[in-house]
Amino acid sequence: MEHTATLLSLMAFPDIDPVIFAIGPVQVRWYGLAYVVGILLGWQYARRLVANDSLWPQSGPRMTQLDIDDFLIWATVGIVAGGRIGYILFYDFASVAANPMRALEIWNGGMSFHGGLLGTLVAMILFARSRGIPVFSLFDIVCAVVPVGLFFGRLANFINSELWGKLTDVPWAFVFPTGGPFPRHPTQLYEAALEGLLLLAVLAWLIYRRKALSQPGLVAGCFVIGYALSRIFIEFFREPDVQIGYLAGGWLTMGMVLSLPMLAVGIWAVATARSRA
């Protein structure tokens, strides 16, 4: 009986209010704070990478810390706009078509990483052209810091009790408030660990130990490959979006389908990085 009580207590979802505080009708949520913290910490990390002369080739145009400062606004718009538009197009188009105001309800349905990636990609290309800096080097810097935002974003997903996994009896499962009475895989924490901490560490090793920034596109390609493989793996444990379900075979999800082109692009970027050095 004592063992059962301990197991149940481990599976109890932590009592964390998704709203940090409210002033009248204005609410400050962990989800929004996660985006702000992720962007600001990523910005500071990017500034350090750009300022470290030992990580870059000695010839050719270089980014400056001022470029990174100016790109912060572009990146924020790309992440938020792309993430929301991507979620609507990939996961929630029917609901938004029936009720267009739902498109503005970021807290009701959330953001798509793949959409945010496309939005940031557009922002990077436009910004690099406007400043005359190598676009693949900008890709590398941004991709090196994206895992920081992914880590905080997935923690916010956990606090919001959203994007949880399938039913399971593993001892680290949780009974999510929005997931029914049975324990589920905490796939948000799996993603925070793989897409966030592990991928951040791998890319940092490539940058500082293997001087990967000297081959434009190598860091970006490794990030895309790492994210795609992590996402495909975790999708086997994650409950598919209820409005879409499985696309085929009782296992293929939209997250997997969207990750496959990323995997192909990442492999191409790594294979061709040396030619851009």
C-alpha positions in Angstrom: 0.0 0.0 0.0 2.8 2.4 0.8 4.5 1.6 -2.5 1.3 2.4 -4.4 0.8 5.7 -2.5 4.4 6.7 -3.3 3.9 5.8 -7.0 0.7 7.8 -7.2 2.3 10.8 -5.6 5.1 10.7 -8.2 2.6 10.7 -10.9 0.6 13.7 -9.5 0.9 16.7 -11.7 2.6 19.7 -10.0 0.3 22.4 -8.8 1.6 25.3 -11.0 -0.9 27.9 -12.3 -0.3 28.6 -16.0 -0.9 32.3 -15.1 1.9 33.8 -13.1 -0.1 36.9 -12.2 -2.9 39.0 -13.5 -3.5 42.8 -13.4 -7.2 43.2 -14.2 -7.8 41.5 -17.5 -4.1 41.4 -18.4 -2.5 38.0 -17.6 1.1 37.1 -17.6 1.6 33.4 -18.4 4.5 31.0 -18.2 4.1 30.3 -21.9 4.7 34.0 -22.8 7.5 34.3 -20.3 9.2 31.2 -21.8 9.3 32.9 -25.2 10.8 36.1 -23.7 13.4 34.3 -21.6 14.4 32.0 -24.4 14.8 34.8 -26.9 16.8 37.0 -24.5 19.1 34.3 -23.4 19.6 33.1 -27.0 20.4 36.7 -28.0 23.1 37.0 -25.3 24.6 33.6 -26.3 24.6 34.7 -30.0 26.4 37.9 -29.1 29.2 35.9 -27.3 29.6 33.6 -30.3 29.8 36.5 -32.8 32.4 38.3 -30.6 34.7 35.3 -30.2 37.2 35.8 -33.0 38.8 32.4 -32.5 35.6 30.7 -33.7 35.6 32.4 -37.1 37.7 32.4 -40.3 40.1 35.3 -40.5 38.9 36.5 -43.9 35.5 37.4 -45.4 32.6 39.5 -44.1 31.7 39.0 -40.5 28.6 39.7 -38.4 29.0 42.1 -35.4 27.2 42.2 -32.1 25.2 45.2 -33.5 23.9 43.0 -36.2 22.7 40.5 -33.6 21.1 43.3 -31.6 19.2 44.5 -34.7 18.2 41.0 -35.7 16.5 40.4 -32.4 13.4 42.2 -33.5 13.3 40.4 -36.9 13.7 37.1 -35.1 11.0 37.8 -32.6 8.5 38.7 -35.4 9.5 35.6 -37.4 9.1 33.2 -34.5 5.8 34.5 -33.3 4.2 35.2 -36.6 5.6 32.0 -38.3 4.8 29.9 -35.2 1.2 31.0 -35.1 0.5 30.9 -38.8 2.2 27.5 -39.0 0.0 26.1 -36.2 -3.1 27.3 -38.0 -2.1 25.9 -41.4 -0.7 22.6 -40.1 -2.9 21.8 -37.2 -6.0 24.0 -36.8 -7.1 25.3 -40.2 -10.7 24.1 -40.0 -11.3 25.7 -36.6 -9.8 29.0 -37.6 -11.8 29.0 -40.9 -15.0 28.6 -38.9 -14.0 31.2 -36.4 -11.3 33.6 -37.7 -10.9 35.3 -34.3 -9.4 32.1 -33.0 -6.2 32.9 -35.0 -5.5 35.6 -32.4 -5.9 33.2 -29.4 -2.3 32.1 -29.0 -3.1 30.6 -25.6 -5.8 28.4 -27.2 -3.9 26.0 -29.5 -0.4 27.5 -29.3 2.5 27.7 -31.7 4.1 25.4 -34.3 7.9 24.9 -34.1 8.0 24.1 -37.9 6.0 27.3 -38.6 8.3 29.4 -36.3 11.3 27.9 -38.1 10.0 29.0 -41.5 9.1 32.4 -40.2 12.6 32.8 -38.8 14.1 31.5 -42.0 12.4 34.2 -44.0 13.6 36.8 -41.4 17.2 35.6 -41.6 17.3 35.7 -45.4 15.9 39.2 -45.6 18.1 40.5 -42.8 21.3 39.0 -44.2 20.7 40.5 -47.6 20.0 43.9 -46.1 23.3 43.8 -44.2 25.5 42.1 -46.7 26.5 39.3 -44.3 26.7 35.6 -45.2 23.3 34.1 -44.9 24.6 30.6 -43.9 26.7 32.1 -41.1 23.6 33.8 -39.8 21.8 30.4 -40.0 24.5 28.9 -37.9 24.3 31.5 -35.2 20.6 31.4 -34.9 20.4 27.6 -35.0 23.1 27.4 -32.3 20.9 29.3 -29.9 17.4 27.9 -30.8 17.7 25.0 -28.4 17.7 27.6 -25.5 14.2 28.7 -26.6 13.1 25.1 -27.2 14.0 24.2 -23.7 12.0 26.9 -22.0 9.1 26.5 -24.5 8.7 22.8 -23.7 8.8 23.5 -20.0 6.0 26.0 -20.5 4.1 23.3 -22.5 4.4 21.0 -19.4 3.2 23.7 -17.0 0.2 24.4 -19.4 -0.6 20.6 -19.3 -0.5 20.4 -23.1 1.1 18.3 -25.8 1.3 15.4 -23.4 2.1 11.8 -24.3 0.4 8.5 -24.6 -0.9 6.4 -21.7 1.9 4.6 -19.9 2.8 2.9 -16.6 6.4 4.1 -16.4 7.3 5.4 -13.0 8.0 9.0 -14.2 4.6 9.4 -15.9 2.1 12.1 -14.9 -1.6 12.4 -14.6 -2.2 15.6 -16.5 -5.2 17.8 -15.6 -6.3 17.9 -19.2 -5.3 14.4 -20.1 -7.8 12.2 -18.3 -7.4 10.2 -15.1 -4.5 8.0 -16.2 -0.8 8.6 -16.3 0.9 9.7 -19.5 4.4 10.1 -20.9 5.7 13.7 -20.1 6.7 14.2 -23.7 7.2 17.9 -23.1 10.1 17.0 -20.7 11.5 14.5 -23.2 11.6 17.3 -25.8 13.1 19.8 -23.4 15.9 17.3 -22.7 16.5 16.2 -26.3 15.7 19.3 -28.4 16.8 21.6 -25.7 19.7 20.5 -23.4 21.2 17.7 -25.5 21.1 19.5 -28.8 22.5 22.7 -27.2 25.4 20.7 -25.8 26.2 19.0 -29.1 26.1 22.2 -31.1 28.3 23.9 -28.5 30.8 21.1 -28.7 30.9 21.4 -32.5 31.4 25.2 -32.3 34.0 25.3 -29.6 35.9 22.0 -30.1 35.5 21.4 -33.9 35.4 25.1 -35.0 32.2 24.3 -37.0 31.5 28.0 -37.6 34.3 28.0 -40.1 32.2 25.9 -42.4 29.0 27.9 -43.0 25.9 25.8 -42.8 27.4 23.0 -40.7 26.0 24.0 -37.4 22.6 24.8 -39.0 22.5 21.4 -40.7 23.4 19.6 -37.5 20.7 21.4 -35.7 18.1 20.6 -38.2 19.1 16.9 -38.3 19.2 16.7 -34.5 15.8 18.4 -34.1 14.2 16.3 -36.8 15.4 13.0 -35.4 14.5 14.0 -31.8 11.0 15.0 -32.9 10.4 11.9 -34.9 11.5 9.7 -32.0 9.4 11.6 -29.5 6.3 11.4 -31.7 6.1 7.7 -31.0 5.4 8.6 -27.3 3.3 11.7 -27.9 -0.4 11.8 -28.3 -1.3 13.2 -31.7 -3.2 16.4 -32.0 -6.9 15.6 -31.4 -8.1 17.5 -34.5 -5.7 15.6 -36.8 -5.0 12.2 -35.2 -2.8 9.7 -37.0 -2.3 10.3 -40.7 -1.6 6.7 -41.6 -0.9 3.3 -40.1 -1.9 4.2 -36.5 1.5 5.7 -35.9 2.3 8.4 -38.6 1.8 11.9 -37.2 1.9 15.4 -38.7 5.0 16.1 -36.6 6.8 13.2 -38.3 5.7 14.3 -41.8 6.9 17.9 -41.2 10.2 16.7 -39.8 11.2 14.5 -42.8 11.9 17.5 -45.2 13.9 19.1 -42.3 16.0 15.9 -42.1 16.7 16.0 -45.8 17.6 19.7 -45.8 19.9 19.2 -42.8 21.8 16.3 -44.4 22.3 18.5 -47.5 23.5 21.4 -45.5 26.1 19.3 -43.7 27.2 17.6 -46.9 27.8 20.9 -48.7 29.2 22.9 -45.7 32.9 22.3 -46.6 32.3 23.8 -50.1 31.2 27.1 -48.5 34.3 27.4 -46.2 
